[in-house]
Amino acid sequence: MKTTLATKTESVYARSRPGASGTGIIDPDFDTEGLPLQDWLPDGECREAPIGLPELSELEVVRHFTLLSHDSHGVDTGAYPLGSCTMKYNPKRSDHLATLPGFAHVHPLQPASTMQGVWDFMLNLQEHIAELTGMDAVTLQPAAGAHGEFTGLLAMRAWFASRGETRNVILIPDSAHGTNPASAAMVGFQCRIIPTTANGLMDLEAFRRELGPDVAGLMLTNPSTLGLFEENIVTIAAEVHAAGALLYYDGANLNALMGIVRPGDMGFDVIHVNTHKTLATPHGGGGPGAGPCGVKAFLEPFLPGPVIRRGEDGKAFPDYDRPHSVGKVKSHFGHVEVLLRAYAYLLANGGEGLKQVTENAVLNANYLKARLADLLPPIFTQHCMHECLLCGGSLQVSAFDFVKRLIDYGIHPPTLVGAGCVHFAKDYSAAMLIEPTETESKTSLDNIVATFRKVASEAAVAPYLIETAPHTTAVAKIVKDEVAWMSVLEVKAS
Ligand SMILES: *Cc1c(COP(=O)(O)O)cnc(C)c1O
């Protein structure tokens, strides 16, 4: 990671030089037919004081942002074993295909006769995702995993309403990602949380106690965010359905079973897939993502429109005629350029390739788990899936400080679970959720192991070095005791 003093000290505002400008697009001699420019705008729309933007030349802007980009860690600069996030390498081939002019310059409102290529690929992608997950219909509209959850839950709610049923509770295991209860609450459901047993699986007895006539569904991630396969899934699915409820699959962890087993065959009725995890599209720093949502046939009428369908002439077209739809969840067709990368990834790998992706993802996680076992004992003894949960309790420094030191060696910290750190799962004090993904080579995995060991030995002789890390980044650790600080925030929030 390269940093410079300049990027550490100067914001783009500090670099501003009055009068400097990039290539101007507003010509001061612009012919306003004799009227001052503000008279062209409706009343009240014209700013009274200057906006106060920084003034820089084009080259200064380019340098500023290029230097900033050097200060961040990405999967293109180093390993990124961030559990539950599947930070795999995004092939440049997919970027190249998505930026072919015929796709990159397309506008959603251009004449339908020129949109055929886009609709064809979208239809194919819908069908591939349906096949991969065992679903009957897919919408590509949602813009993220959480947005896919929101869409799927809306469809569930609409289905119950169409049957005159009021069910307002969603069951969620306490190991779930925070987006599950958040999405359920946004759709208007109440959440009931199911505890996890000592072997890391959902507590079946507690689940049975909570499963009543007011329950609309159970949201499950399988494998869970503890990296464990939910072995009781067939029983759970049968009991959910017997109670008249539906089973929702949070597909963010599909990287652990793609090509091997399908959520639809396990009994799930609704799913979402995070293309930016399993299907190798950029996570994009909160920017455009995609979280396609798939459903079994009985829920299809409720999906947001348009759904791309095949017409009688064999051609794909967007179907807007959806009287039972929950409405639109995203403008036009969703994030087409992201979806195109997912499509390219699916085609490039093919069925056998996707299966191999899964096998390697699971193998890599189990390899790290075994190689690190003496330093970071696994919290659960069974084989893990695509990620492993390891205990940092016997390190000489806090797990929180430990992982920050990894940054100095070019490795992104794994997800911390519990101890006031990144909270999306239960409190397993000082636990690290490590997801290497299949795109790291054995050499890279060995380097991760060696680096963990190096930091552990540094911690034994020079804890201060670790407690003040990272040392090579543009911004140092913001608060020294983030663990205590997070608990203060939590108290305030509650
Ligand atoms: C990442 C993730 C989500 C949310 O996905 P976003 O695309 O970030 O909204 C939901 N569930 C699990 C298990 C995840 O890992």
The ligand as an SDF file (V2000), in Angstrom:
LIG
                    3D

 15 15  0  0  0  0  0  0  0  0999 V2000
  -23.6240   -9.3100    2.8040 C   0  0  0  0  0  0  0  0  0  0  0  0
  -24.7500  -10.0110    3.4290 C   0  0  0  0  0  0  0  0  0  0  0  0
  -26.0530   -9.4980    3.3610 C   0  0  0  0  0  0  0  0  0  0  0  0
  -26.3820   -8.1360    2.7920 C   0  0  0  0  0  0  0  0  0  0  0  0
  -25.9950   -7.9360    1.4880 O   0  0  0  0  0  0  0  0  0  0  0  0
  -25.7790   -6.4550    0.9130 P   0  0  0  0  0  0  0  0  0  0  0  0
  -25.5560   -6.6410   -0.5290 O   0  0  0  0  0  0  0  0  0  0  0  0
  -24.5970   -5.8960    1.6400 O   0  0  0  0  0  0  0  0  0  0  0  0
  -27.0210   -5.6730    1.2140 O   0  0  0  0  0  0  0  0  0  0  0  0
  -27.0840  -10.2620    3.8860 C   0  0  0  0  0  0  0  0  0  0  0  0
  -26.8420  -11.4420    4.4760 N   0  0  0  0  0  0  0  0  0  0  0  0
  -25.5890  -11.9630    4.5960 C   0  0  0  0  0  0  0  0  0  0  0  0
  -25.3890  -13.2930    5.2430 C   0  0  0  0  0  0  0  0  0  0  0  0
  -24.5020  -11.2570    4.0750 C   0  0  0  0  0  0  0  0  0  0  0  0
  -23.2690  -11.7540    4.1880 O   0  0  0  0  0  0  0  0  0  0  0  0
  1  2  1  0
  2  3  1  0
  2 14  2  0
  3  4  1  0
  3 10  2  0
  4  5  1  0
  5  6  1  0
  6  7  2  0
  6  8  1  0
  6  9  1  0
 10 11  1  0
 11 12  2  0
 12 13  1  0
 12 14  1  0
 14 15  1  0
M  END
$$$$
